Amino acid sequence: MAEDRTLRVRALLDAVCAEGRTALTAPEGKVIADAYGIAVPGEELATDVDEAVACAARFGGPVVMKIVSPDILHKTDAGGVVVGVEGAGEVRAAFCRIVENARAYAPQARIDGVQVQELLPKGQEVIVGAVTDPTFGKVVAFGLGGVLVEVLKDVTFRLAPVDADEALSMLDSVRAAEVLRGVRGQRGVDRWALAEQIRRVSQLVADFPEIAEVDLNPVIATADGAVAADIRVILSTEKRKQRRRYAREEILASMRRLMQPRSVAVIGASNESGKIGNSVMRNLLDGGFAGEIHPVNPKADDILGRKAYKSVTDVPGEVDVAVFAIPARFVASALEEVGRKRIPNAVLIPSGFAETGEHELQAEIVEIAERHGTRLLGPNIYGYYSTWQDLCATFCTPYDVKGGVALTSQSGGIGMAILGFARTTKTGVSAIVGLGNKSDLDEDDLLTWFGEDPHTECIAMHLEDLKDGRAFVEAARATVPKKPVVVLKAGRTAAGAKAAGSHTGALAGDDAVYDDILRQAGVIRAPGLNDMLEYARALPVLPAPQGDNVVIITGAGGSGVLLSDAVTDNGLSLMEIPADLDAAFREFIPPFGAAGNPVDITGGEPPSTYEATIRLGLEDPRIHALVLGYWHTIVTPPMVFAELTARVVAEFRERGIAKPVVASLAGDVEVEEACQYLFERGVVAYPYTTEKPVAVLGAKYRWARSAGLMGGGS
């Protein structure tokens, strides 16, 4: 059956391409719809007025009439659609008007006739479509509004093809999802039928790469089904260039030698202070790298006490990484030597490639590297740090604080912001990697490695684009069940598809697609640089939540209100406190305090009240996460609060009760030290903000759901 439908559609598309057309007519669209089981109304093509009258009579009720022309894509704009036509006289008049309007709109257009279509009952208008995204390839879309969809912009996207469950999830991912379930006494739509329309469209575009865009718009969704009133199919004339793909084991083998090298060569090593080649050598030597370090410079015999070689081919034994610190114009010839030496990794620090318009030069080095089987990191990067190997292969500031956070960035400036943040917050890192132009190695390669790296607990990535969105999603899906992946995607302005031939194409702005598909992959998207860095440092600190019930315990009513807002803003659930738990909290708080949620213990309470209520929150199995609001008083000073909180949390974790606990501390500067103390002991705490600790908790929840630790989707 599937093969038969594929043959039918293939024959039709070949015929359309043979005519030099890219847009299918409505009758051709119906052939595709019928082949894939996409529900459309009954319709017939009338080539003259009498045929139109006969067609309408066969449907036996009001009809819709539409111009059929391969040269008129937007029928409504051409005055080529009339709705609710009934009776022979109206049909004749509508036929003539449609044809006249079309000829006035596009005098040279070929007119095949007028489509006479059953008038669908009133229902919820939605759009189902697909588009070819430059990053992710075939993407399926669903949105509310039908013909008004470009105004409402309530649309969600997924990688195509989707299965039935993913298609159903799209119905809940639009802002106005409640409308589909039925509001104000109206029945909800047939969700299965609507999801099937999504799934079938997604399979169609996955089966036929030459289909660039599909629109079912509007789809009329009712309690009894979902039928596409119109189907538009646009073909592409461009062949997408396929990026070279590497098998997972190939990636891991080369990345292992990059991140855990035994021997590094520095091409362009120098004795002259201020040169990049000198800085790289000093960082490697001063950082304590225990492997071999081989300077390469044809004009020197000795560099910083190490024997220098005229060419990398002269270096004895195997070399795992060649770090380039030479001008761009010399890279290609040196890379040939690296290839002949069978060095698996080249780290290209030099700029002067695609980022400055030198695309041919970059293409040349990629060709050389592929021919020799050498993977390229860069060009145009600051280098990289692999702290557990004491490896600092960069011309920038050294960093040697070992830990579990792997950080990557496309930008050197962002890379150094990462480094400074890590130092000031005492964040231990497993690696900091610059990606620059991403001529070869990119985020999916690094994700594949860090997902397996035992030293890495959390991965955070700054990126401006993805070279291969599908490879990234595949790597993320393999990594997220094991550890969180945080992404800061720069460039949120939705460019859209300027020459889009469909509503779906016009709606598929870069950021809208990135946002939904990163979420689909289980990635946590950070809204800003500081958020990315804070998530990266905080997520490994918090245990995963086991349920949705969040309780706020606060010494300040005002903080409690703001913390409640933050809980809602981050998609978390404030627990409805049952009567017995409410009574238990009331035993520890003064009569003028307030139980419920937030639990307001008031500001004048001694340390014992904080301790008793925190203990109760950790003890009760119905509570899954705690948000603490502290404010500075002489009665309970900041470090006293920090010490008691850390002690109680540690005690419960020793008993096997590990719940995420975050804290917001308001007060004088002493709260900064208290926050650092808490952070180092497994409580994520921030001074002067109610938003940040709850945002981190929200990120932890999103990861736990994506990793399948709580049930439900992301």
BATIGU-311153 format. One record per residue (C-alpha): x, y, z; residue number from 0. Coordinates in steps of 0.001 Angstrom, whole numbers, plus 500000, padded with zeros to 6 digits. Example, Ala and Ser with C-alpha at 12.3 -4.5 7.8 and 13.67 -1.06 7.14 Angstrom:
% residues 2
{{512300,495500,507800},0}
{{513670,498940,507140},1}
This chain:
% residues 714
{{500000,500000,500000},0}
{{502758,502441,500980},1}
{{504718,501521,497857},2}
{{501654,502021,495654},3}
{{500984,505516,497014},4}
{{504640,506428,496622},5}
{{504562,505400,492957},6}
{{501407,507455,492333},7}
{{502869,510574,493911},8}
{{506236,510032,492229},9}
{{504575,509883,488787},10}
{{502641,513081,489486},11}
{{505660,515034,490770},12}
{{507786,513896,487826},13}
{{505110,515142,485431},14}
{{504893,518521,487153},15}
{{508695,518896,487109},16}
{{508769,517930,483420},17}
{{506516,520912,482722},18}
{{508959,523176,484567},19}
{{506417,523954,487283},20}
{{507016,524227,491032},21}
{{503401,524674,492217},22}
{{500783,521937,492022},23}
{{497208,522739,491050},24}
{{494347,521947,493446},25}
{{493320,518762,491558},26}
{{496958,517615,491645},27}
{{497010,518370,495365},28}
{{493952,516154,495794},29}
{{495758,513268,494101},30}
{{498501,513557,496740},31}
{{495953,513955,499557},32}
{{494100,510826,498479},33}
{{497348,508867,498181},34}
{{498369,509754,501776},35}
{{494916,509597,503346},36}
{{494835,513347,504006},37}
{{491171,514154,504481},38}
{{489838,516688,501933},39}
{{486249,517476,500856},40}
{{484686,516041,497741},41}
{{485584,518121,494682},42}
{{485482,518097,490882},43}
{{487121,520156,488142},44}
{{484763,522067,485835},45}
{{486187,523356,482556},46}
{{483050,525297,481587},47}
{{479898,526739,483128},48}
{{477685,523752,482373},49}
{{480144,521337,483974},50}
{{480244,523566,487049},51}
{{476454,523476,487366},52}
{{476431,519692,487008},53}
{{479199,519275,489612},54}
{{477383,521479,492110},55}
{{474167,519554,491569},56}
{{475929,516263,492369},57}
{{477112,517633,495734},58}
{{473530,518662,496485},59}
{{474188,521718,498638},60}
{{476260,524899,498959},61}
{{479698,524646,497351},62}
{{483003,526492,497258},63}
{{484377,527457,493839},64}
{{488085,528121,493236},65}
{{490201,528989,490222},66}
{{492541,526219,489044},67}
{{495724,527565,487498},68}
{{499321,526424,487784},69}
{{500329,530097,487498},70}
{{498140,531496,490302},71}
{{499425,530441,493703},72}
{{497362,532683,495979},73}
{{493811,532143,494748},74}
{{492126,534486,497225},75}
{{494399,537386,496243},76}
{{493339,536869,492629},77}
{{489643,536997,493483},78}
{{489516,533344,492540},79}
{{487488,531945,495452},80}
{{483738,532178,496115},81}
{{482222,530450,499167},82}
{{478650,529283,499768},83}
{{477432,529114,496172},84}
{{474033,527416,495786},85}
{{471738,526942,492795},86}
{{472442,526915,489060},87}
{{472198,530686,488674},88}
{{474699,531407,491429},89}
{{477081,528735,490111},90}
{{477033,530238,486592},91}
{{477643,533762,487913},92}
{{480427,532618,490240},93}
{{482175,530658,487485},94}
{{482248,533681,485164},95}
{{483358,536065,487911},96}
{{486187,533785,489057},97}
{{487577,533365,485543},98}
{{487302,537113,484800},99}
{{489079,537999,488056},100}
{{491852,535516,487365},101}
{{492447,536845,483848},102}
{{492578,540403,485169},103}
{{494969,539373,487960},104}
{{497337,537370,485723},105}
{{496578,537844,482012},106}
{{499203,535292,480912},107}
{{498144,532608,483387},108}
{{497017,529221,482135},109}
{{493499,528510,483412},110}
{{492572,524823,483701},111}
{{489074,525484,485004},112}
{{487236,525993,488269},113}
{{487259,523596,491174},114}
{{483819,522884,492651},115}
{{484148,521679,496233},116}
{{481808,520588,498989},117}
{{481241,523337,501552},118}
{{482554,522151,504888},119}
{{480588,522697,508110},120}
{{481707,525438,510474},121}
{{484426,524422,512889},122}
{{487753,525462,514378},123}
{{490067,526709,511627},124}
{{493669,525515,511941},125}
{{496668,525125,509651},126}
{{498744,522012,509093},127}
{{501821,522409,506957},128}
{{505429,521583,506299},129}
{{508453,523560,505208},130}
{{512096,522881,504392},131}
{{514183,524605,507026},132}
{{517822,525368,506090},133}
{{519040,524025,509440},134}
{{516668,521185,510271},135}
{{515391,520069,506872},136}
{{511768,518936,506739},137}
{{509729,520493,509519},138}
{{506003,520036,510128},139}
{{503873,522863,511524},140}
{{500536,523189,513292},141}
{{498781,526404,514214},142}
{{495476,528004,515100},143}
{{493706,530538,512960},144}
{{493528,529077,509475},145}
{{493560,532048,507113},146}
{{494374,534336,510074},147}
{{497363,532266,511146},148}
{{499913,534869,510006},149}
{{498187,537424,512240},150}
{{497858,535207,515302},151}
{{501250,533481,514863},152}
{{500152,530726,517255},153}
{{502189,527967,515620},154}
{{504395,525078,516721},155}
{{506989,523063,514787},156}
{{508527,519566,514891},157}
{{511049,517619,512858},158}
{{509336,515521,510194},159}
{{508273,512798,510217},160}
{{506412,512704,513534},161}
{{504707,509717,515117},162}
{{501152,509772,516475},163}
{{502202,510789,520010},164}
{{504393,513659,518780},165}
{{501586,514852,516498},166}
{{499171,514861,519442},167}
{{501697,516817,521524},168}
{{501617,519583,518910},169}
{{497941,520194,519664},170}
{{498912,521051,523262},171}
{{501916,523185,522285},172}
{{500054,526179,520852},173}
{{499128,529022,523194},174}
{{495396,528612,522600},175}
{{495407,524826,523053},176}
{{492378,525061,525338},177}
{{490244,526120,522348},178}
{{490741,522685,520800},179}
{{489456,520992,523941},180}
{{486196,522940,523807},181}
{{485272,526240,525472},182}
{{482008,527965,526406},183}
{{479920,524842,525988},184}
{{481348,523910,522599},185}
{{482539,520374,521982},186}
{{486226,519809,521556},187}
{{487673,518816,518207},188}
{{488483,515265,517129},189}
{{492093,515314,518313},190}
{{493022,511990,516760},191}
{{491769,513058,513314},192}
{{493653,516351,513557},193}
{{496846,514648,514723},194}
{{496537,512220,511809},195}
{{496478,515127,509353},196}
{{499744,516351,510916},197}
{{501332,512906,510868},198}
{{500393,512211,507233},199}
{{501707,515556,505992},200}
{{504955,514962,507870},201}
{{505337,511531,506258},202}
{{504636,512976,502807},203}
{{507467,515528,502984},204}
{{509823,512983,504523},205}
{{509136,510609,501623},206}
{{509647,513254,498927},207}
{{512586,515605,499592},208}
{{511702,517708,496523},209}
{{508500,518900,498214},210}
{{509592,522236,499665},211}
{{506335,523388,501279},212}
{{502877,521996,502026},213}
{{499863,523919,503291},214}
{{496583,522475,504468},215}
{{494856,525768,505129},216}
{{492373,526017,506524},217}
{{491769,522650,508079},218}
{{488263,522634,509530},219}
{{488393,520727,512808},220}
{{485151,519604,514436},221}
{{484118,517017,516991},222}
{{483578,514612,514093},223}
{{486826,514984,512162},224}
{{489344,517277,510516},225}
{{489181,518085,506809},226}
{{491549,520269,504772},227}
{{489576,522815,502778},228}
{{492621,523591,500655},229}
{{495935,521867,499946},230}
{{498905,523668,498462},231}
{{502106,521873,497460},232}
{{505273,523621,496275},233}
{{508322,521870,494887},234}
{{511944,522901,495191},235}
{{514323,523219,492281},236}
{{517411,523331,494521},237}
{{519471,520334,495542},238}
{{520550,520598,499181},239}
{{524238,519984,499678},240}
{{524672,517169,502154},241}
{{527193,517690,504935},242}
{{529580,514815,505438},243}
{{528380,512631,508292},244}
{{530572,510561,510584},245}
{{529515,507461,512488},246}
{{529253,507740,516261},247}
{{532329,505557,516827},248}
{{534333,507650,514364},249}
{{533373,510806,516233},250}
{{534263,509323,519613},251}
{{537611,508028,518338},252}
{{538780,511410,516993},253}
{{537279,513374,519911},254}
{{539038,511123,522411},255}
{{542379,511995,520865},256}
{{541410,515693,520761},257}
{{540250,515923,524375},258}
{{542692,513366,525854},259}
{{545799,513786,523712},260}
{{549186,512252,524476},261}
{{551065,514415,521990},262}
{{550431,517970,520722},263}
{{552271,519829,517957},264}
{{552154,523640,517789},265}
{{552553,524828,514192},266}
{{553857,528375,514329},267}
{{555312,528054,517835},268}
{{557425,531081,518712},269}
{{559989,532368,521227},270}
{{558738,535916,520699},271}
{{556511,537228,523466},272}
{{553233,538634,522163},273}
{{552937,536116,519322},274}
{{549999,533692,519382},275}
{{552400,530787,518895},276}
{{554306,531882,521988},277}
{{551149,532200,524094},278}
{{549923,528735,523080},279}
{{553300,527190,523953},280}
{{553437,528950,527329},281}
{{549906,527845,528226},282}
{{550669,524238,527336},283}
{{553897,524252,529340},284}
{{552709,526324,532302},285}
{{549411,524420,532483},286}
{{551232,521238,533322},287}
{{550198,519139,530316},288}
{{551895,515800,530885},289}
{{551971,514691,527248},290}
{{554530,515541,524591},291}
{{554663,519112,523284},292}
{{556332,519608,519901},293}
{{556955,523163,518605},294}
{{557035,523449,514791},295}
{{558827,526423,513236},296}
{{561172,526259,510198},297}
{{563222,529188,511530},298}
{{563998,527930,515037},299}
{{565892,525043,516611},300}
{{564635,525509,520134},301}
{{561428,527117,521476},302}
{{560933,527640,525198},303}
{{563383,524855,525948},304}
{{561768,522351,523593},305}
{{563332,521035,520380},306}
{{561681,522699,517384},307}
{{560978,520941,514088},308}
{{561061,522428,510584},309}
{{557894,520551,509618},310}
{{555265,518595,511481},311}
{{556274,515601,509362},312}
{{559643,515646,511171},313}
{{558034,515177,514597},314}
{{558800,511656,515894},315}
{{556000,509242,516751},316}
{{552242,509753,516646},317}
{{550707,513185,517186},318}
{{547077,513514,518345},319}
{{546515,517243,517828},320}
{{548115,519930,515681},321}
{{547421,523458,516939},322}
{{547795,526066,514188},323}
{{549163,529503,515110},324}
{{550122,530724,511630},325}
{{548486,533208,509228},326}
{{545507,531932,507209},327}
{{547387,531968,503885},328}
{{549842,529321,505145},329}
{{547296,526969,506689},330}
{{546464,524893,503582},331}
{{550052,523815,502870},332}
{{550722,523053,506556},333}
{{547458,521104,506734},334}
{{548636,518915,503852},335}
{{551644,517999,505995},336}
{{549393,517311,508985},337}
{{547343,515018,506767},338}
{{550396,513163,505511},339}
{{551484,512705,509130},340}
{{548024,511161,509759},341}
{{547268,513521,512641},342}
{{543542,513108,513444},343}
{{542828,516652,514712},344}
{{543792,520155,513597},345}
{{542918,523091,515867},346}
{{542806,526197,513681},347}
{{543231,529378,515712},348}
{{543869,531706,512705},349}
{{541147,534017,511415},350}
{{540841,535186,507824},351}
{{538557,532502,506417},352}
{{534791,532474,505750},353}
{{534141,535058,508463},354}
{{535996,537620,506333},355}
{{534520,536429,503038},356}
{{537337,533999,502213},357}
{{534963,531119,501518},358}
{{537187,529495,498891},359}
{{540119,529378,501296},360}
{{537940,527708,503912},361}
{{536551,525256,501342},362}
{{540136,524386,500385},363}
{{541164,523447,503922},364}
{{537975,521410,504402},365}
{{538742,519459,501211},366}
{{542327,518819,502352},367}
{{541183,517658,505789},368}
{{538487,515343,504419},369}
{{540932,513821,501952},370}
{{543358,512956,504761},371}
{{540781,512056,507433},372}
{{541742,514963,509692},373}
{{538987,516648,511731},374}
{{539106,520454,511949},375}
{{538256,522549,515012},376}
{{537727,526136,513838},377}
{{539104,528159,512148},378}
{{538834,531549,513866},379}
{{538861,530280,517459},380}
{{540584,530957,520773},381}
{{541557,527309,521101},382}
{{540307,524922,523759},383}
{{540779,523774,527348},384}
{{540600,520169,528551},385}
{{541115,520668,532258},386}
{{541255,517039,533385},387}
{{544232,516624,531036},388}
{{545797,519899,532286},389}
{{545564,520987,528661},390}
{{545348,524683,527845},391}
{{545687,524903,524048},392}
{{544813,528574,523653},393}
{{546390,532009,523450},394}
{{543945,533348,526071},395}
{{543944,533317,529854},396}
{{544749,529908,531355},397}
{{542102,528107,533413},398}
{{542686,525011,535510},399}
{{539740,524580,537895},400}
{{538534,521044,537231},401}
{{534845,520256,537447},402}
{{531827,518836,535681},403}
{{530701,521616,533338},404}
{{531603,521533,529624},405}
{{531237,524899,527891},406}
{{531409,525713,524185},407}
{{531035,528907,522172},408}
{{531189,530081,518591},409}
{{532544,533448,519686},410}
{{535911,534174,521273},411}
{{534443,537041,523272},412}
{{531715,534803,524667},413}
{{534366,532192,525387},414}
{{536266,534613,527562},415}
{{533060,535693,529325},416}
{{532555,532003,530107},417}
{{536060,531797,531508},418}
{{535670,534867,533708},419}
{{532322,533668,535036},420}
{{533783,530262,535807},421}
{{536631,531844,537761},422}
{{534573,534310,539778},423}
{{531928,531711,540689},424}
{{534514,528961,541279},425}
{{532781,526796,538684},426}
{{534850,523751,537865},427}
{{534871,522869,534182},428}
{{535723,519724,532248},429}
{{536324,521660,529024},430}
{{535941,525026,527313},431}
{{535928,524731,523525},432}
{{535880,527387,520823},433}
{{534046,526482,517614},434}
{{534427,529609,515482},435}
{{533486,529021,511850},436}
{{532659,525343,512419},437}
{{534194,524293,509119},438}
{{534010,520704,510361},439}
{{533726,519834,514063},440}
{{530587,521338,515550},441}
{{528113,520994,518396},442}
{{526897,517500,517535},443}
{{530476,516155,517624},444}
{{531084,517768,521007},445}
{{527721,516601,522383},446}
{{528519,513051,521333},447}
{{531822,513216,523240},448}
{{530624,515066,526335},449}
{{527636,512739,526585},450}
{{530085,509869,527184},451}
{{532766,511813,529086},452}
{{532714,510715,532756},453}
{{534134,514083,533853},454}
{{531210,516042,532332},455}
{{527935,516418,534246},456}
{{526341,519295,532303},457}
{{526931,520762,528824},458}
{{526313,524415,527956},459}
{{526631,525718,524403},460}
{{526553,529202,522922},461}
{{525698,528998,519228},462}
{{524727,531337,516441},463}
{{523656,528599,514054},464}
{{523744,524854,513557},465}
{{525410,523406,510479},466}
{{523345,520225,510707},467}
{{520285,520599,512896},468}
{{519224,516982,512580},469}
{{522633,515674,513643},470}
{{522484,518011,516655},471}
{{519009,516769,517617},472}
{{520162,513164,517286},473}
{{523180,513829,519533},474}
{{521064,515779,522039},475}
{{518468,513022,522288},476}
{{521239,510536,523057},477}
{{522798,512849,525682},478}
{{519815,514370,527527},479}
{{518761,511149,529314},480}
{{522228,511123,530929},481}
{{522959,514807,531579},482}
{{521462,518262,530925},483}
{{522227,520191,527738},484}
{{521813,523977,527923},485}
{{521841,526088,524766},486}
{{522084,529841,524269},487}
{{520935,530432,520705},488}
{{521991,533898,519555},489}
{{519959,535755,516932},490}
{{516316,535536,517966},491}
{{515025,537824,515213},492}
{{512694,535786,513011},493}
{{513798,536326,509448},494}
{{511027,534182,508039},495}
{{511063,532871,504519},496}
{{511084,535999,502377},497}
{{509993,534287,499195},498}
{{507746,531732,500865},499}
{{504984,530390,498678},500}
{{502861,529208,501600},501}
{{501555,530422,504947},502}
{{503680,527780,506666},503}
{{506805,529010,504901},504}
{{506115,532603,505924},505}
{{505645,531564,509551},506}
{{508793,529463,509788},507}
{{511088,532176,511109},508}
{{514440,530901,512261},509}
{{513838,531334,515975},510}
{{510341,529859,516021},511}
{{511655,526641,514497},512}
{{514778,526565,516699},513}
{{512716,527095,519834},514}
{{510304,524222,519239},515}
{{512838,521749,517903},516}
{{515383,522390,520655},517}
{{512565,521724,523115},518}
{{511631,518587,521150},519}
{{515245,517426,521529},520}
{{515078,517892,525310},521}
{{517502,520813,525314},522}
{{517120,523595,527901},523}
{{517185,526917,526090},524}
{{518667,529787,528090},525}
{{517281,533277,527418},526}
{{520640,535006,527912},527}
{{524351,534482,528497},528}
{{524226,534807,532265},529}
{{521260,532410,532381},530}
{{523191,529823,530365},531}
{{526164,530061,532699},532}
{{524048,529945,535847},533}
{{522089,526926,534593},534}
{{525353,525186,533742},535}
{{526829,525714,537189},536}
{{523607,525085,539135},537}
{{521984,522084,537437},538}
{{524629,519566,538582},539}
{{524178,520829,542145},540}
{{520452,520035,542365},541}
{{519033,516517,542641},542}
{{516292,515677,540136},543}
{{512747,516301,541384},544}
{{510445,513303,541799},545}
{{507170,515155,541361},546}
{{505498,518481,540630},547}
{{504644,519807,544109},548}
{{506675,522941,544887},549}
{{506413,524619,548303},550}
{{507687,528100,549156},551}
{{508862,528796,552717},552}
{{509637,532459,553279},553}
{{510448,534895,556027},554}
{{509172,537811,553948},555}
{{505660,538081,552524},556}
{{506811,540282,549661},557}
{{509427,537759,548608},558}
{{506797,535042,548803},559}
{{504594,536845,546284},560}
{{507496,537364,543866},561}
{{508644,533765,544306},562}
{{505089,532600,543563},563}
{{505105,534641,540361},564}
{{508444,533116,539390},565}
{{507135,529589,540023},566}
{{504223,530231,537647},567}
{{506431,531969,535063},568}
{{508710,528929,534939},569}
{{505899,526438,534384},570}
{{506089,524966,537882},571}
{{503207,523979,540171},572}
{{502610,525463,543612},573}
{{501361,522630,545773},574}
{{497845,522890,547180},575}
{{498608,522278,550843},576}
{{496310,519613,552343},577}
{{494709,520340,555730},578}
{{496969,518049,557778},579}
{{500141,519555,556294},580}
{{498766,523060,556779},581}
{{498176,522278,560454},582}
{{501685,520857,560777},583}
{{503247,524047,559388},584}
{{501074,526225,561668},585}
{{502603,524568,564728},586}
{{505926,526269,563920},587}
{{504863,529744,562794},588}
{{503430,532621,564813},589}
{{499692,533354,564754},590}
{{500283,536423,562560},591}
{{502199,534313,560020},592}
{{500452,532519,557195},593}
{{500362,528866,556265},594}
{{499166,527808,552845},595}
{{501642,528187,549993},596}
{{503801,530274,550356},597}
{{504358,529355,553984},598}
{{505107,532777,555550},599}
{{506979,532330,558832},600}
{{507467,536164,559114},601}
{{510741,538005,559451},602}
{{511278,538066,563204},603}
{{511497,534328,563671},604}
{{514587,532664,565175},605}
{{516705,530046,563355},606}
{{514659,527258,564950},607}
{{511547,528264,562960},608}
{{513437,528187,559671},609}
{{514905,524804,560612},610}
{{511595,523262,561737},611}
{{509689,524308,558615},612}
{{512495,523246,556255},613}
{{512631,519886,558031},614}
{{508891,519458,557586},615}
{{509182,520344,553886},616}
{{511893,517754,553369},617}
{{510206,515102,555538},618}
{{506771,515120,553889},619}
{{506865,512852,550785},620}
{{504067,514851,549127},621}
{{506419,517844,548754},622}
{{508886,517473,545874},623}
{{510868,520741,545860},624}
{{511468,523657,548225},625}
{{511910,527334,547413},626}
{{513248,529302,550386},627}
{{512878,533044,550822},628}
{{515190,534525,553460},629}
{{515590,538103,554582},630}
{{518383,539475,556707},631}
{{517615,540037,560379},632}
{{519721,540202,563525},633}
{{517552,537405,564927},634}
{{518625,535014,562135},635}
{{521799,536339,560466},636}
{{522636,535210,556887},637}
{{525378,532712,557758},638}
{{523266,531206,560515},639}
{{520471,530635,557975},640}
{{522968,529234,555459},641}
{{524586,526856,557934},642}
{{521318,525467,559309},643}
{{519842,525029,555829},644}
{{522922,523263,554501},645}
{{523095,521041,557591},646}
{{519444,519968,557360},647}
{{519605,519338,553596},648}
{{522793,517254,554027},649}
{{521203,515255,556848},650}
{{518191,514345,554701},651}
{{520359,513459,551696},652}
{{522332,511090,553928},653}
{{518973,509480,554746},654}
{{518258,509102,551024},655}
{{515819,512009,550798},656}
{{517197,514269,548067},657}
{{514875,517044,546976},658}
{{515905,520128,545015},659}
{{516173,523152,547332},660}
{{516741,526676,546018},661}
{{516924,529912,547978},662}
{{516542,533642,547493},663}
{{518409,535761,550035},664}
{{517582,539429,550590},665}
{{519695,541567,552863},666}
{{522986,543358,553278},667}
{{526199,542225,551601},668}
{{526641,539324,554048},669}
{{524009,537403,552064},670}
{{526517,537046,549204},671}
{{528837,534919,551334},672}
{{525847,532943,552623},673}
{{524765,532163,549050},674}
{{528232,530938,548116},675}
{{528253,528743,551225},676}
{{524890,527225,550299},677}
{{525852,526720,546649},678}
{{528947,524760,547647},679}
{{526750,522470,549759},680}
{{524052,521586,547264},681}
{{521541,524414,547737},682}
{{521261,526767,544764},683}
{{521079,530225,546332},684}
{{521223,533773,544950},685}
{{521292,537187,546617},686}
{{519015,540072,545643},687}
{{516821,538109,543223},688}
{{513678,536009,543436},689}
{{513704,535142,539719},690}
{{517073,533431,539332},691}
{{516784,530538,541821},692}
{{513328,529619,540538},693}
{{514498,529837,536913},694}
{{517227,527308,537755},695}
{{514662,525064,539439},696}
{{512471,525365,536343},697}
{{515403,524356,534142},698}
{{516041,521327,536356},699}
{{512390,520325,536040},700}
{{512492,520687,532249},701}
{{515544,518457,532078},702}
{{514071,515860,534458},703}
{{510968,515599,532260},704}
{{512995,515387,529051},705}
{{515233,512725,530604},706}
{{512176,510657,531486},707}
{{512762,510964,535230},708}
{{509296,512334,536039},709}
{{507014,511032,533295},710}
{{505424,513356,530742},711}
{{507150,515208,527944},712}
{{509266,518336,527854},713}
